[in-house]
Amino acid sequence: MIAKLRLVASSDVNRKVLRRGTNAERRSREYLTPAEIERLIAAAKEGRWGQRDATLITVAYRHGLRAIEAAELEWAQVEFGRNASLHVRRAKQGKPSVHPIRGDELRALSALRKAQPDSGYVFTTERGTPFTADAINRLVKIIGARAELPLPVHFHMLRHSCGYKLANDGIDTRAIQDWLGHVSITHTTRYTALSQTRFKDFWR
């Protein structure tokens, strides 16, 4: 028996392809204010792995780490003691540097070290394995949603937030360049260009 076939009209006429919006369309800025960073850290503490997540955000923000730099951060790079410091290895051929670690950050890292004494990496998953850059970015996005901030958050915003914070504190552009490991200072001037301290003496 031969089946009867019939022609049907195409169903894909005028079908629209969904386009992911640009960063500028999705959020008004690519950095967080210090107050928003505090809200993000507070939301991180409320999670199941609060100690790890809050420490992750603090360290990434203060040292301007990229996702891959945070994911690959090893305890060998953390120097405890009186002159506590972080030996930062930069991705993208960035310049390495040694950063001081402040008291509250040092205490958080010490507590995290005690909680996972057998790990070679500072930040690990529930299985005790190192994060990937994508996984660590997803984690921060989840925490950002939980913090109910006025704009969607991604990991690289922590690095930008560091740059803008230092610029608004009046830190020299060259020093910020070295802190963030920028090879070219043109990548650093984006922060100083928007710094409100540039105009502090206007209309006085």
N, C-alpha and C positions, 0 to 999 in steps of 0.2 A: 504494500500500500504506500503510495507516494503522498507525503505530507504536503498540504497546501501552504505556500509561503505568500506573504504579502508585504509590501513596502510600507514602512512607517516613517513618519517625519522625524528629522533629527531633533534631539532634545537639548542640544548644546548651543543653540543659536542665542547670541547675545549673552552668553554666560560670562559673569564677571570674575576675575581673579582677585582674590583678596590680597591687598598689599600691606606689608608691615610698615607702619609709619616711621618717619625719621625720629631721632632722639629729640630734636627740637619740637616736633609735633606732639610727642608723648609726654614731655616734661619741660618746664619753663627754665630749668637750669640743670647743670651737670655736677652740682656739689651740694653738700649739706652744711648748714650752719652748725656752730658748736652746740647750740641748744638741741638741734635735731639729732646730732650725734649722741648726745646724752640720752635722748628718748630711744634711740636705736639700741644703745647698750642696755638700757633698762628693760626693753622688750626681749633682748637676748637672754638676760638673766632669768626670765620667766620660763624659758624652754626646758626641755628634758636634760639637755647638756649645757645648762646655763653658764657654768664656769668656763668651759671651753669657748663657747660662742661669744661671750662678753669679752674675753681676753683676745680672741681673734679680731674682733672689731676694733678694740683699743689699740692693739699692736699695729694692725694694718693702717689705721687712721694716723697714728702718731708718726709712723715711719714711712708713710706714703707707699705702701707695698702694692704691687700688682697682684692679681689673683694667683698667678703661677708662682710668684715669689713667696706668697704666704703659704701656698700648698706645699712648696718644697723647703720651707724653713725647717732647719734642723737644730736640735739642742746644742750641737757643737758650735753654732753661731751665736749662742747666748752665753755671755760671760757674767756669772753671778759674782757676788762679793761687793766690796766697798766701792769699787769703780765699775759698777755694772754697766754693761754695754751690749749692743747688738751689732754683729758683723753682717752688714747687709750685702747680699749678692744680687745684683740687678740683672734683669732680663733685657732683651733688645740691645745688647752691647752697652748697657748703661754703666756708669762709673760706680764701682763698689765703694763703700764708706763704712765708718764705725760710728754708731749713734749712742749717746747716753741713754740709759733706761731709768726713768723716774721711779720714785718710791712705790706708788700705787700699782704701777705696771709691773714692777719687780715682784711685788707680793703676789699678784695674780699669776705671773709666770711660775713662781715658786710653788704655789698651790697646784697648778696644772702639772708641774713636773712630778710632784709627789703622787698625783692621781694616776700617772702613767709612766712609772719608772723604767719600763722595759722598751719604750718606744724611742726610736732615733729621731722622729719627727715631732715638732711642737704640736701641730694640729692634726688629729687623726679622726677617722670615722668611727662609728660604733663597733666595727669589727677590728679596730686597731690598725687599720691600713691608712696610708697617706691619702689625703684628698687629691682629686684632680682639680684643675682650674675651673672646669665647668661645674663640678659638684659644689665647690666652695662659693661660686657665684650664685648658684641656686639657693644655697643656704642663706646667704645674705638677703636675697630677694624675699624669701619666706619671712625672715625676721623683719624686714622693712614693711611688709604687709601687716604683720602683727603689731608693729609700732604705730600704724595708722598715720603715717606721715603724709603731708599734702602732695607728694609726688612719688612715683614709683622709683624704687631704689635698686641699684646694681652695684657690684663690688667695686668697680673702678671709680665710683663716686667717692669712695673713701680716700683714694689717692688725690683726687682733685680737691676734696675738702681740706686735706692736709696743706696743699699748696696755697689755697685761699686763706686759711687760718694764719699761716706764717706770714703771708703778704700783708694781711690786715694787722698783724702784730708789729709791722714795720721792719721785718727781717730783710736784710740786704738780698737783692735779687741773685747775686752770685752765690750766696750762702744757701738760698733755697734751691738753686740749680744743683749744687753739690749734695744737698740733703736728699733730693729726689733722684739723683743720679742721671740727670739729663745730659746727654752729650752736647746738645746745642742749647744755648740760652734762649733761643726763640720759643722753645717749648715752655720755658719758665715765665716769660713775660706775659703770658695770658693771665696769670694770677695777679701780678703787680698792676696790670692794666685796669683791672676791676677793683683794686684795693681802695677802700674808702679813705685810707690814711693819706693817699696822694692829695686829697682835697681838704685836709683837716685845717689848714690855715687860710682857706678861702673865706672872704667876707668877714674878716676880723678887723 
